[in-house]
Amino acid sequence: MRPLLLWMARNRLLKRWLPRIWFVRRAVRRFMPGETVEEALDAAEFFRPHGIGILFTQLGENLADLSEAEAVADHYHGLLEMIAARGMDAEISVKPTQLGLDLDRDAAERLLSSLADHAAQRNGLVWLDMEGSAYTDATLDLYRSLKEKHPNFGICLQAYLRRTPADVHALLPLKPAIRMVKGAYDEPSSIAFRRKDEVDGAYQSLCVLMLPHAGSGDLRLGMGTHDTKLIERVAAHAEAVGVAKNVFEIQMLYGIRQKEQLRLALEGYRVLALVAYGEAWYAWYMRRLAERPANVLFALRQMFG
């Protein structure tokens, strides 16, 4: 099913027609509160009394014109103002191609630098999402350049890529903020692990590698996963080496395993909920379905009530 769903994510005809079907749109509500920023902000308020922070991301990627990237940057500046007005514990996460990386790299860096300056006014971080492997080197290069001038940048790395341990070691001197995810793109076995046990093993090893650096304050580690067994294994290792559980973060998607998010927060973990919104949700949504079979069941229940 995973290859089929990832093929659907790339198919232009399906991308044009499926979002128009009412029961498909209803199913998307399982993973995002709505298409507008106001809906995202209102949904995020649920987490405030539970001490759960927020990561906001407006969906979209691979723009056709640089003017669209300028508009995206303006939108995020407006969002940062709204976050400040509400007094929210929230940060933003952006895709580099959404800011024009594949159109004009210097323009993308300029727009991201401006967002970092704005976010720094409230000690906030700007996260760079990681896209398909064709963008890995460009995104890492962009991150290094931005981090030299703006300490408040984080980056997402994908555990299923065979290169990721080397990338982590290369980033450690920068005292980075790293969100580790398993990976949701259709990559060949030559560069990525494809079996679940291999991906889980790589993920755990990478988090264990980073724990001492997180414990010393030289790295901010975010575990972007809904796999609570994996979280528990990493937490057990952290305890064994004397790293407190609140040193690293658990970052989960809005609408997925919400009871677990609340439980983990009560147990003293630092938990963040990723709230996605926007009209360009189709490809992102199909990749979420491909990540784990249970997501498909969630979506079907939403479709058919």
C-alpha positions, 0 to 999 in steps of 0.5 A: 500500500505504501508505494501506491499511496506515494505514487498517488501523492505524485500523480498530477491528475489525482492531485487535481481531482481528489481534493474536490471530493467531499468525503476526501476533504472530510477525511483530511480533518483527521490530520489537520483542523482546517485550511485557514490560519484562524482554524489552525490557531483556534485548534492549537488552543486545546493544547495550551492548558496541557502544557503542550507547545505548537509547531505551525506549518502552512502546507505547500512546496515546489512553487512556480514563481518567486512571487509566491515565495514572497507571499508565503514569507509574508504569511509566516510573518503574519502568523508570528504576529498572531502567535505573539498576540495570543501569547502562544508557546509556538514555533513555525516549520517551513519547507525550503522549496516553499520559500523558493529554494529550487527557484533562487537559493539566495532569495530563499536564504533572504526570506528565511533570514527575515523570518528568523529575525522576526521569530527571535523577538520572542526567542522562537525557532524556525524549523526547516523541513526536509523534503525528498532526497534531491533536496537534502544537500541543498537544504543542509547547505542552506541550514549551515549558512543560516545557522552562522548568522541566526542561532534560532534555526532547526532542521529536520533529518530523515532516519531512513536515509543511509547518509543521516548518521554522517549528516548528524556528525557533521552538524554537531559542531554547530550545536544544532536543533534537530527534529528526527523523523522516519521519512515519508518519501519514496526513496530507492533502497540504494540510499534509504532503508525500506523495511520497517525494522531497519528504519526503526533501528536507524531511528533509535540509533540516531536518537541514542547518538544525539542524547548525550549532546542534548543532555549537555545543552549542545543540541536540541533534539525533537523526536518526530514520531507517533511510535510510543514504543520507540519513544519508550526505548529511547527514554529508557536509554536516556535514563540509563545514561543520566539524561532527563526525559524533559531534555528531548522533545516528542513532536507529534502531528495534530489529530494523531494519538492525542491521548498519548500526547496528553499522557506523555506531557503528564509524565513530564516529557516536553511535547509539541503538536504539529498543526498543519493547515492550508489549501495545498494539503493533497501530497502531504496528506497522502504521505501521512497515509503512507507512513503507517497503515493505521493512518489509512484506517483513521482516514476511512473512518472519517470518510464513512463516518 
